[in-house]
């Protein structure tokens, strides 16, 4: 369960921010956007460069269902107990829980913005044993990815809706042995890094 929950968090982040290469600084030396941390937070959606513009983004994450509420409570507790150094190491310096939502600001580089859901699947799902190949579809301004693991005991559907190169919404629906969670991340470019 923990492995799948971690992958779900990574999937939301990577599909959300194109962070397949996260954890490294880009050539210009700017800090990477957040990676999966304790119940990591999704971030702005990224796809081919024309769909997402590099820059500073703000993301608001809402989680529903019992699993979502547990994840949010876990993040809030983790934020309280993390030192500034731990927050920096996890790229969570600008993350906070406010009004029952996770709020983040981060810089998205051009490289991050160019990542696709296929790149996510290629880099992340190969490390998950017992998962089927993801079904990835693109239609207009929307991309979807769905997959299941453990003979259907765990499943996830992710939909990224690129409203413009500076605004998008990523919705993730996950079912794990009858426990459901929906995460909606509304992201907007707010300036340059």
C-alpha positions in Angstrom: 0.0 0.0 0.0 2.8 2.5 0.9 4.6 1.8 -2.4 1.4 2.5 -4.4 0.6 5.6 -2.4 4.1 6.9 -3.0 3.8 6.2 -6.7 0.4 8.0 -6.7 2.1 11.0 -5.1 4.9 10.8 -7.6 2.5 10.4 -10.5 0.5 13.5 -9.4 3.7 15.5 -9.0 5.3 14.4 -12.2 2.3 14.5 -14.3 1.5 17.7 -12.6 4.9 19.4 -13.0 6.8 17.4 -15.5 9.4 16.5 -12.8 10.7 13.2 -14.3 14.2 14.7 -13.7 13.4 16.2 -10.3 16.0 16.3 -7.6 18.6 17.9 -9.9 19.2 21.5 -10.7 18.7 22.7 -14.2 21.6 24.1 -16.1 20.8 27.6 -14.9 21.1 26.4 -11.3 17.5 27.1 -10.2 16.0 24.9 -7.5 13.9 21.9 -8.7 10.2 21.8 -8.1 8.9 19.6 -5.3 9.3 15.9 -5.6 7.4 13.2 -3.8 7.6 13.9 -0.1 5.5 12.7 2.8 2.3 12.2 0.9 3.8 14.6 -1.7 1.8 17.4 -3.2 0.8 17.6 -6.8 1.9 20.6 -8.8 1.2 22.4 -12.1 0.5 20.1 -15.0 3.1 19.8 -17.8 3.1 18.4 -21.2 4.6 19.3 -24.5 6.3 22.7 -24.2 3.4 24.4 -26.0 0.9 23.4 -23.3 2.8 24.7 -20.3 4.9 27.8 -19.9 8.0 27.7 -17.7 8.1 30.1 -14.8 6.8 30.5 -11.2 3.6 28.6 -10.6 1.1 28.5 -7.7 -0.8 25.2 -7.1 -3.8 24.6 -4.9 -4.5 21.0 -4.0 -7.8 19.7 -2.7 -8.1 16.1 -1.5 -11.4 14.2 -0.9 -12.4 10.8 0.5 -11.0 9.2 3.6 -7.6 8.6 2.1 -7.4 12.2 0.9 -8.2 13.5 4.4 -5.7 11.2 5.9 -3.0 12.3 3.4 -3.8 16.0 4.1 -3.6 15.4 7.9 -0.4 13.5 7.5 1.2 16.4 5.4 0.0 19.0 7.9 1.6 17.0 10.8 4.8 16.4 8.8 5.1 20.1 7.9 4.9 21.0 11.7 7.6 18.5 12.6 10.0 19.2 9.7 13.1 21.4 10.2 13.8 24.1 7.7 16.6 21.9 6.4 14.3 19.0 5.9 11.7 21.2 4.1 14.5 22.4 1.8 15.8 18.9 1.1 12.2 17.8 0.2 11.6 21.0 -1.9 8.7 22.0 0.4 9.9 25.4 1.6 6.9 27.1 -0.1 4.3 24.5 0.8 1.6 25.1 3.5 -1.8 23.8 4.5 -4.4 26.5 4.4 -8.2 26.2 4.7 -8.0 22.4 4.3 -6.0 22.8 1.1 -2.3 22.4 0.2 -0.9 25.5 -1.3 2.5 25.5 -3.1 4.7 27.8 -5.2 7.5 26.5 -7.4 9.6 27.2 -10.4 9.0 25.1 -13.5 11.9 25.0 -15.9 11.5 24.6 -19.6 12.8 21.1 -19.3 10.2 20.2 -16.7 7.4 21.8 -18.7 8.3 19.6 -21.7 7.7 16.3 -19.9 4.8 14.1 -20.9 2.6 11.5 -19.2 4.4 8.9 -21.3 7.7 10.1 -19.8 6.1 9.7 -16.4 5.0 6.2 -17.2 8.3 5.2 -18.7 10.3 6.4 -15.7 8.0 5.5 -12.8 5.8 2.6 -13.6 8.6 0.3 -14.6 9.7 0.3 -10.9 6.2 -0.9 -9.8 5.9 -4.7 -9.8 2.4 -6.0 -10.6 1.2 -2.9 -12.5 -0.3 -3.1 -16.0 1.0 -0.8 -18.8 -0.7 2.5 -18.5 -3.4 3.6 -21.0 -2.4 7.2 -22.1 -4.6 9.3 -24.3 -4.5 12.9 -25.6 -7.6 14.7 -26.9 -7.3 18.4 -27.5 -6.2 20.2 -24.4 -6.6 17.1 -22.2 -4.3 14.2 -21.4 -5.4 11.1 -19.4 -3.5 8.2 -17.9 -5.0 5.1 -16.3 -3.5 2.0 -14.9 -4.0 -0.7 -12.2 -1.8 -2.8 -10.0 -2.2 -6.0 -7.9 -4.8 -7.6 -10.3 -7.0 -4.5 -10.1 -6.8 -4.1 -6.3 -5.3 -0.6 -6.9 -6.2 1.7 -9.7 -5.6 5.3 -10.7 -7.0 7.6 -13.4 -5.3 11.0 -14.0 -6.6 13.7 -16.2 -4.7 16.9 -17.0 -6.7 19.8 -18.5 -4.5 22.5 -20.0 -6.8 25.5 -20.0 -3.9 27.6 -21.4 -0.1 27.6 -21.2 -0.5 29.5 -17.9 -3.4 27.6 -16.3 -4.4 24.0 -15.8 -6.2 21.5 -13.6 -5.0 18.0 -12.8 -7.6 15.5 -11.3 -6.4 12.2 -9.9 -8.9 9.5 -8.9 -7.5 6.5 -7.0 -9.1 3.4 -5.6 -7.2 1.1 -3.3 -9.1 -2.0 -2.1 -12.4 0.0 -2.0 -10.9 3.1 -0.4 -11.3 6.1 -2.7 -9.4 9.4 -3.0 -9.8 12.2 -5.5 -7.2 15.0 -5.7 -7.7 18.1 -7.7 -4.8 20.5 -8.3 -5.6 23.9 -9.8 -2.4 25.6 -11.1 -1.6 29.0 -12.4 1.6 30.6 -13.6 2.2 33.7 -11.5 5.4 35.1 -12.9 9.0 34.5 -13.7 11.4 32.5 -11.4 
